[in-house]
């Protein structure tokens, strides 16, 4: 078994991946400053170091087999208003991380990238060879990190995989009974926002544009279950090759519209979900769907929980559990 550092491992995706690593028998250290992560996100059995990604140098040594890097600011709108925050943390922090890895002799990395690097694509499904043209500083910062990692692999023989996520959703319930899901504050993701309406925490869900060239006029997105996403990270560790920077999209290869998501939440929860139609948001493409063929051929990965109903059911279960925690 191996020993891994998980930066940002108290956040949504990082916590689920850390839990999967522990269940596979690995040793895990979580490094997180708890700015957007939560203490409840650190899985039982993981060592925890409170700190920024820039502090990786005081954690890493030659006993580590690799790093899984999730520590990043990720709010698109905020990145437009405060681009310097994203360059400083997402790019500058990763420079420090790569330096710490090089100095410690840790030469394997899996990076949490994003579909935001593609911007407004000219076609779907999107492949890894399609042009990267991010429309926000957030997407640009992730693309910059991809370029840095590629250079590190070529110059210093690092083995690295960047996984470009599309819309991650759902929750994971570990073997020890611990639940991991979305705890964003403020929340910006569609499924948990609609579930807040079902819980009575929000009056209605906003539908941003109903005049897109899609079957029901609302945007279409590719949703992937967070547990499927986590499995891809473990496979990436197995297939990372020295001197190579492999980039893979992660998605289901099919999309669901905003209205399909809302209707699925109605069916799963049994609650009415009022809608309020608002104007389109700038930069929202009509359709964002991934081609995950490279992940299938190179990593042996394919989604196992691709149904929207299962994603919503797991997210709803987690939302009710966290509501009970708040009342306790």
Sine and cosine of phi, psi and omega as CSV:
sin_phi,cos_phi,sin_psi,cos_psi,sin_omega,cos_omega
0.00,0.00,0.31,-0.95,-0.14,-0.99
-0.88,-0.47,0.15,-0.99,0.00,-1.00
-0.86,-0.51,0.79,-0.61,-0.09,-1.00
-0.76,-0.65,0.56,-0.83,0.18,-0.98
-0.99,-0.14,0.76,-0.65,0.05,-1.00
-0.90,-0.43,0.97,-0.26,0.06,-1.00
-0.99,0.17,0.68,-0.74,-0.07,-1.00
0.95,0.32,0.45,0.89,-0.09,-1.00
-0.98,0.19,0.03,1.00,0.11,-0.99
-0.99,-0.17,0.02,1.00,0.05,-1.00
-1.00,0.03,-0.06,-1.00,-0.12,-0.99
-0.85,0.52,-0.92,0.40,-0.07,-1.00
-0.94,0.34,-0.68,0.73,-0.02,-1.00
-0.85,0.53,-0.63,0.78,-0.01,-1.00
-0.92,0.39,-0.63,0.78,0.00,-1.00
-0.93,0.38,-0.65,0.76,0.04,-1.00
-0.91,0.41,-0.68,0.73,0.03,-1.00
-0.86,0.51,-0.65,0.76,0.03,-1.00
-0.90,0.44,-0.66,0.75,0.04,-1.00
-0.90,0.44,-0.64,0.77,0.03,-1.00
-0.88,0.48,-0.70,0.71,0.01,-1.00
-0.90,0.44,-0.67,0.74,0.00,-1.00
-0.91,0.41,-0.42,0.91,0.05,-1.00
-0.99,0.11,-0.01,1.00,0.07,-1.00
1.00,-0.10,0.12,0.99,-0.02,-1.00
-1.00,0.10,0.29,-0.96,0.11,-0.99
-1.00,-0.10,0.73,-0.69,-0.14,-0.99
-0.77,-0.64,0.72,-0.69,0.22,-0.98
-0.90,-0.44,0.79,-0.61,0.05,-1.00
-0.98,-0.18,0.79,-0.61,0.11,-0.99
-0.92,-0.39,0.89,-0.46,-0.07,-1.00
-0.42,-0.91,0.67,-0.74,0.02,-1.00
-1.00,0.00,0.00,1.00,0.04,-1.00
0.88,0.47,0.39,0.92,0.08,-1.00
-0.92,0.39,-0.76,0.65,0.09,-1.00
-0.87,-0.49,-0.14,0.99,0.08,-1.00
-1.00,0.07,0.10,-1.00,-0.06,-1.00
-0.72,-0.69,0.61,-0.79,0.05,-1.00
-0.82,0.58,-0.55,0.83,0.00,-1.00
-0.92,0.40,-0.28,0.96,-0.02,-1.00
-0.99,0.16,-0.24,0.97,0.01,-1.00
-0.98,0.20,0.90,-0.44,-0.07,-1.00
-0.92,0.40,0.50,-0.87,0.11,-0.99
-0.87,0.49,0.72,-0.70,0.01,-1.00
0.99,-0.16,-0.22,0.98,0.05,-1.00
-1.00,-0.02,0.65,-0.76,0.17,-0.98
-0.96,0.28,0.57,-0.82,-0.03,-1.00
-0.83,-0.56,0.76,-0.65,0.11,-0.99
-0.84,-0.54,0.87,-0.50,0.04,-1.00
-0.99,0.12,0.88,-0.48,-0.02,-1.00
0.07,-1.00,0.19,-0.98,0.00,-1.00
-0.99,0.11,0.24,-0.97,0.03,-1.00
-0.87,0.49,-0.48,0.88,0.04,-1.00
-0.91,0.42,-0.23,0.97,0.01,-1.00
-1.00,-0.04,0.12,0.99,-0.06,-1.00
-0.85,0.52,-0.49,0.87,-0.03,-1.00
-0.89,0.46,-0.43,0.90,0.02,-1.00
-1.00,0.03,-0.01,1.00,0.02,-1.00
-0.94,-0.34,-0.71,0.70,-0.11,-0.99
-0.94,0.34,0.63,-0.78,0.19,-0.98
-0.48,-0.88,-0.07,-1.00,-0.11,-0.99
-0.93,0.38,-0.11,0.99,0.00,-1.00
-0.99,0.17,-0.23,0.97,-0.03,-1.00
-1.00,0.09,0.62,-0.79,0.01,-1.00
-1.00,-0.09,-0.30,0.96,-0.01,-1.00
0.02,-1.00,0.08,-1.00,-0.02,-1.00
-0.75,-0.66,0.66,-0.75,0.17,-0.98
-0.91,-0.42,0.86,-0.51,-0.25,-0.97
-0.94,-0.35,0.96,-0.29,0.01,-1.00
-0.89,-0.45,-0.08,1.00,-0.13,-0.99
-0.96,0.27,0.97,-0.25,-0.01,-1.00
-0.32,-0.95,0.51,-0.86,0.24,-0.97
-0.97,0.25,0.61,-0.79,-0.17,-0.99
-0.65,-0.76,0.33,0.94,0.01,-1.00
-1.00,-0.09,0.91,-0.41,-0.10,-0.99
-0.86,0.51,-0.77,0.64,-0.03,-1.00
-0.87,0.49,-0.67,0.74,0.03,-1.00
-0.89,0.46,-0.59,0.81,-0.02,-1.00
-0.91,0.42,-0.50,0.87,0.05,-1.00
-0.94,0.34,-0.61,0.79,-0.04,-1.00
-0.99,0.15,-0.51,0.86,-0.04,-1.00
-0.73,-0.68,0.90,0.44,-0.07,-1.00
-0.86,0.51,-0.54,0.84,-0.04,-1.00
-0.88,0.48,-0.54,0.84,0.03,-1.00
-0.89,0.46,-0.60,0.80,-0.05,-1.00
-0.98,0.20,-0.61,0.79,0.06,-1.00
-0.92,0.39,-0.65,0.76,-0.07,-1.00
-0.92,0.40,-0.71,0.70,-0.09,-1.00
-1.00,0.08,-0.83,0.55,-0.13,-0.99
-0.92,0.38,-0.67,0.75,-0.03,-1.00
-1.00,0.00,-0.81,0.59,-0.01,-1.00
-0.87,0.49,-0.65,0.76,0.03,-1.00
-0.89,0.45,-0.61,0.79,0.00,-1.00
-0.95,0.32,-0.54,0.84,0.12,-0.99
-0.85,0.53,-0.71,0.70,0.01,-1.00
-0.91,0.42,-0.63,0.77,0.02,-1.00
-0.89,0.45,-0.73,0.68,0.00,-1.00
-0.89,0.46,-0.60,0.80,0.05,-1.00
-0.90,0.43,-0.70,0.71,0.01,-1.00
-0.89,0.45,-0.63,0.77,0.04,-1.00
-0.90,0.44,-0.69,0.72,0.00,-1.00
-0.88,0.47,-0.69,0.72,-0.04,-1.00
-0.92,0.38,-0.54,0.84,-0.01,-1.00
-1.00,0.06,-0.16,0.99,-0.03,-1.00
0.97,0.22,0.40,0.91,0.04,-1.00
-1.00,-0.08,0.90,-0.44,-0.23,-0.97
-0.87,-0.50,0.41,0.91,0.05,-1.00
-0.76,-0.65,0.74,-0.67,-0.08,-1.00
-0.62,-0.79,0.70,-0.71,0.21,-0.98
-0.88,-0.47,0.83,-0.56,-0.11,-0.99
-0.94,-0.35,0.71,-0.70,0.05,-1.00
-0.99,0.12,0.99,-0.14,0.00,-1.00
-0.98,-0.21,-0.28,-0.96,-0.17,-0.99
-0.42,-0.91,0.46,-0.89,0.11,-0.99
-0.93,0.38,-0.23,0.97,0.01,-1.00
-0.90,0.45,-0.27,0.96,0.04,-1.00
-0.92,0.38,-0.36,0.93,-0.05,-1.00
-0.99,0.10,-0.27,0.96,-0.01,-1.00
0.90,0.44,-0.75,-0.66,0.03,-1.00
-0.99,-0.17,0.99,-0.15,-0.15,-0.99
-0.93,0.36,0.47,-0.88,0.04,-1.00
-0.99,0.13,-0.22,0.98,-0.01,-1.00
-0.38,-0.92,0.30,-0.95,0.16,-0.99
-0.68,-0.73,0.47,-0.88,-0.04,1.00
-0.93,0.36,0.48,-0.88,-0.06,-1.00
-1.00,0.08,0.74,-0.67,0.09,-1.00
-0.95,-0.30,0.24,-0.97,-0.04,-1.00
-0.92,0.38,-0.29,0.96,0.01,-1.00
-1.00,-0.02,-0.08,1.00,0.07,-1.00
-0.94,0.35,0.44,-0.90,-0.07,-1.00
-0.86,0.51,0.67,-0.75,0.12,-0.99
-1.00,-0.07,0.90,-0.44,-0.04,-1.00
-0.61,-0.79,0.94,0.34,-0.08,-1.00
-0.87,0.49,0.56,-0.83,-0.02,-1.00
-0.96,-0.28,0.09,1.00,0.02,-1.00
-0.66,-0.75,0.42,-0.91,0.10,-0.99
-0.86,0.51,-0.52,0.86,0.08,-1.00
-0.86,0.51,-0.81,0.59,0.01,-1.00
-0.87,0.49,-0.63,0.77,0.01,-1.00
-0.90,0.43,-0.60,0.80,0.01,-1.00
-0.92,0.40,-0.62,0.79,0.03,-1.00
-0.93,0.37,-0.62,0.78,0.04,-1.00
-0.92,0.40,-0.63,0.78,0.04,-1.00
-0.87,0.49,-0.65,0.76,0.03,-1.00
-0.91,0.42,-0.65,0.76,0.07,-1.00
-0.84,0.54,-0.68,0.74,0.03,-1.00
-0.90,0.44,-0.65,0.76,0.02,-1.00
-0.88,0.47,-0.70,0.72,-0.03,-1.00
-0.90,0.44,-0.66,0.75,0.04,-1.00
-0.85,0.52,-0.68,0.74,0.04,-1.00
-0.90,0.43,-0.63,0.78,0.02,-1.00
-0.89,0.45,-0.64,0.77,0.01,-1.00
-0.91,0.41,-0.71,0.71,-0.02,-1.00
-0.92,0.38,-0.66,0.75,-0.10,-1.00
-0.99,0.13,-0.56,0.83,-0.16,-0.99
-0.82,-0.58,0.14,0.99,0.12,-0.99
0.96,0.27,0.31,0.95,0.03,-1.00
-0.91,0.41,0.51,-0.86,0.09,-1.00
-0.97,-0.23,0.88,-0.48,-0.12,-0.99
-0.62,-0.78,0.54,-0.84,0.10,-0.99
-0.75,-0.66,0.80,-0.60,0.15,-0.99
-0.98,-0.20,0.79,-0.61,0.01,-1.00
-0.94,-0.33,0.90,-0.44,-0.04,-1.00
-1.00,-0.08,0.97,-0.26,-0.05,-1.00
-0.98,0.19,0.52,-0.86,0.22,-0.98
-0.99,-0.15,-0.80,-0.60,-0.07,-1.00
-1.00,-0.05,0.95,-0.32,-0.03,-1.00
-1.00,0.03,0.69,-0.73,-0.03,-1.00
-0.43,-0.90,0.03,-1.00,-0.01,-1.00
1.00,0.00,-0.14,-0.99,0.00,-1.00
-0.57,-0.82,0.29,-0.96,-0.02,-1.00
-0.82,-0.57,0.69,-0.72,0.00,-1.00
-0.89,-0.45,0.95,-0.30,-0.13,-0.99
-0.95,0.31,0.25,-0.97,-0.04,-1.00
-0.88,0.48,-0.47,0.88,0.00,-1.00
-1.00,0.06,0.11,0.99,0.04,-1.00
1.00,-0.05,-0.09,1.00,0.01,-1.00
-0.96,0.29,0.65,-0.76,0.00,-1.00
-0.94,-0.33,0.66,-0.75,0.01,-1.00
-0.78,-0.62,0.81,-0.59,0.01,-1.00
-0.37,-0.93,-0.24,-0.97,-0.08,-1.00
-0.99,0.15,0.80,-0.60,0.04,-1.00
-0.79,-0.61,0.47,0.88,-0.09,-1.00
-0.87,0.49,0.61,-0.79,0.05,-1.00
-0.61,-0.80,0.96,-0.28,0.07,1.00
-0.98,0.21,0.42,-0.91,0.02,-1.00
-0.99,0.16,0.65,-0.76,0.01,-1.00
-0.75,-0.66,-0.09,1.00,-0.05,-1.00
-1.00,0.00,0.59,-0.80,-0.19,-0.98
-0.88,0.48,-0.79,0.61,-0.12,-0.99
-0.87,0.49,-0.77,0.64,0.05,-1.00
-0.90,0.44,-0.49,0.87,0.07,-1.00
-0.91,0.42,-0.69,0.72,0.02,-1.00
-0.91,0.41,-0.60,0.80,0.04,-1.00
-0.91,0.41,-0.51,0.86,0.08,-1.00
-0.89,0.45,-0.56,0.83,0.09,-1.00
-0.91,0.42,-0.69,0.72,0.02,-1.00
-0.88,0.47,-0.51,0.86,0.01,-1.00
-0.99,0.10,-0.09,1.00,-0.03,-1.00
0.99,0.15,0.22,0.97,0.00,-1.00
-1.00,0.02,-0.18,0.98,-0.03,-1.00
-0.55,-0.83,0.64,-0.77,-0.09,-1.00
-0.95,0.30,-0.62,0.78,-0.08,-1.00
-0.41,-0.91,0.28,-0.96,0.09,-1.00
-0.99,-0.17,0.69,-0.73,0.03,-1.00
-1.00,0.06,0.77,-0.64,0.07,-1.00
-0.96,-0.28,0.94,-0.34,-0.10,-1.00
-1.00,0.03,1.00,0.04,0.03,-1.00
0.99,-0.10,0.83,-0.56,0.09,-1.00
-0.81,-0.59,0.42,0.91,-0.03,-1.00
-0.82,-0.57,0.45,0.89,0.05,-1.00
-0.98,0.22,0.39,-0.92,0.04,-1.00
-0.98,0.21,0.89,0.46,0.02,-1.00
-0.78,-0.62,0.23,-0.97,-0.08,-1.00
-0.81,0.58,-0.61,0.80,0.01,-1.00
-0.90,-0.43,0.19,0.98,0.07,-1.00
1.00,0.08,-0.09,1.00,0.00,-1.00
-0.95,-0.31,0.35,-0.94,-0.07,-1.00
-0.87,0.50,0.54,-0.84,0.02,-1.00
-0.92,-0.40,0.75,-0.66,-0.01,-1.00
-0.74,-0.67,0.44,-0.90,-0.02,-1.00
-1.00,-0.07,0.93,-0.38,-0.04,-1.00
-0.98,-0.18,0.68,-0.73,0.00,-1.00
-0.78,-0.63,0.69,-0.72,0.00,-1.00
-0.94,0.33,0.68,-0.74,-0.08,-1.00
-0.88,0.48,-0.49,0.87,0.04,-1.00
-0.94,0.33,-0.60,0.80,0.10,-0.99
-0.90,0.44,-0.65,0.76,0.03,-1.00
-0.86,0.50,-0.69,0.72,-0.03,-1.00
-0.89,0.46,-0.66,0.75,0.03,-1.00
-0.85,0.52,-0.59,0.81,0.00,-1.00
-0.89,0.46,-0.56,0.83,0.01,-1.00
-0.92,0.38,-0.64,0.77,0.04,-1.00
-0.92,0.39,-0.61,0.79,0.06,-1.00
-0.92,0.39,-0.59,0.81,0.03,-1.00
-0.89,0.46,-0.63,0.78,0.05,-1.00
-0.88,0.48,-0.62,0.79,-0.01,-1.00
-0.94,0.35,-0.56,0.83,-0.15,-0.99
-0.98,-0.21,-0.05,1.00,0.02,-1.00
-0.89,0.45,0.74,-0.67,-0.09,-1.00
-0.89,-0.46,0.70,-0.72,0.01,-1.00
-0.81,0.59,0.73,-0.68,0.03,-1.00
0.99,0.11,-0.05,1.00,-0.04,-1.00
-0.90,-0.43,0.68,-0.74,0.17,-0.99
-0.93,-0.37,0.97,-0.22,-0.02,-1.00
-1.00,-0.05,0.75,-0.66,0.04,-1.00
-0.90,-0.43,0.80,-0.60,-0.02,-1.00
-0.73,-0.68,0.71,-0.70,0.19,-0.98
-0.97,0.25,0.53,-0.85,0.11,-0.99
-0.81,-0.59,0.90,-0.43,0.04,-1.00
-0.25,-0.97,0.03,-1.00,0.01,-1.00
-1.00,0.04,-0.30,0.95,-0.05,-1.00
1.00,0.09,0.06,1.00,0.08,-1.00
-0.61,-0.79,0.34,-0.94,-0.11,-0.99
-0.84,-0.54,0.31,-0.95,0.09,-1.00
-0.78,-0.62,0.66,-0.75,-0.01,-1.00
-0.98,0.18,0.24,-0.97,0.06,-1.00
-0.84,0.54,-0.70,0.72,-0.03,-1.00
-0.93,0.36,-0.53,0.85,0.09,-1.00
-0.91,0.41,-0.63,0.78,0.06,-1.00
-0.89,0.45,-0.73,0.68,-0.02,-1.00
-0.87,0.49,-0.69,0.72,-0.01,-1.00
-0.91,0.41,-0.61,0.79,0.04,-1.00
-0.90,0.43,-0.64,0.77,0.05,-1.00
-0.90,0.44,-0.64,0.77,0.05,-1.00
-0.85,0.52,-0.71,0.70,-0.04,-1.00
-0.93,0.37,-0.67,0.74,-0.06,-1.00
-0.94,0.34,-0.67,0.74,-0.11,-0.99
-1.00,-0.03,-0.39,0.92,-0.08,-1.00
0.97,0.23,0.25,0.97,-0.02,-1.00
-0.95,-0.31,0.52,-0.85,0.16,-0.99
-0.95,0.30,0.65,-0.76,0.02,-1.00
-0.85,-0.53,0.99,-0.11,0.04,-1.00
-0.90,0.45,0.59,-0.81,0.03,-1.00
-0.91,-0.42,0.57,-0.82,0.14,-0.99
-0.81,-0.58,0.89,-0.45,-0.01,-1.00
-0.99,0.13,0.81,-0.59,0.04,-1.00
-0.88,-0.48,0.11,-0.99,0.01,-1.00
-0.93,0.36,0.32,-0.95,0.07,-1.00
-0.86,0.52,0.53,-0.85,0.15,-0.99
-1.00,-0.03,0.65,-0.76,0.01,-1.00
-0.87,0.50,0.70,-0.72,0.07,-1.00
0.99,0.10,0.07,1.00,0.03,-1.00
-1.00,0.08,0.95,-0.30,0.06,-1.00
-0.92,0.39,0.44,-0.90,0.01,-1.00
-0.90,0.43,-0.67,0.74,-0.08,-1.00
-0.69,-0.72,0.76,-0.66,0.13,-0.99
-0.76,-0.65,0.97,-0.26,-0.01,-1.00
-0.73,-0.68,0.66,-0.75,-0.08,-1.00
-1.00,-0.08,0.53,-0.85,0.35,-0.94
-0.99,-0.12,0.88,-0.47,0.01,-1.00
-0.97,-0.26,0.43,0.90,-0.03,-1.00
-0.88,0.47,-0.63,0.77,-0.01,-1.00
-0.91,0.42,-0.64,0.77,0.04,-1.00
-0.89,0.46,-0.57,0.82,0.02,-1.00
-0.93,0.37,-0.73,0.69,-0.09,-1.00
-0.98,0.21,-0.59,0.81,-0.07,-1.00
-1.00,-0.01,-0.56,0.83,-0.06,-1.00
-0.96,-0.30,-0.22,0.98,-0.09,-1.00
0.95,0.32,0.49,0.87,-0.09,-1.00
-0.96,-0.29,0.65,-0.76,0.21,-0.98
-0.50,-0.86,0.56,-0.83,-0.03,-1.00
-0.92,0.40,0.65,-0.76,0.02,-1.00
-0.95,-0.30,-0.29,0.96,-0.05,-1.00
-0.85,-0.53,0.85,0.53,-0.18,-0.98
-0.99,0.11,-0.22,0.98,-0.04,-1.00
-0.95,0.32,0.71,-0.70,0.00,-1.00
-0.89,0.47,-0.59,0.81,-0.02,-1.00
-0.88,0.48,-0.67,0.75,0.00,-1.00
-0.92,0.40,-0.65,0.76,0.04,-1.00
-0.86,0.52,-0.73,0.69,-0.02,-1.00
-0.92,0.38,-0.67,0.74,0.01,-1.00
-0.85,0.52,-0.70,0.72,0.00,-1.00
-0.92,0.38,-0.66,0.76,0.04,-1.00
-0.90,0.44,-0.62,0.78,0.01,-1.00
-0.92,0.39,-0.67,0.75,0.05,-1.00
-0.87,0.50,-0.69,0.73,0.00,-1.00
-0.92,0.40,-0.65,0.76,-0.01,-1.00
-0.87,0.49,-0.64,0.77,0.01,-1.00
-0.94,0.33,-0.60,0.80,0.04,-1.00
-0.90,0.45,-0.69,0.72,-0.02,-1.00
-0.94,0.35,-0.52,0.85,0.07,-1.00
-0.91,0.42,-0.64,0.77,0.05,-1.00
-0.91,0.42,-0.61,0.79,0.04,-1.00
-0.87,0.49,-0.67,0.74,-0.02,-1.00
-0.92,0.40,-0.44,0.90,-0.01,-1.00
-1.00,0.03,-0.25,0.97,-0.07,-1.00
-0.96,0.30,0.00,0.00,0.00,0.00
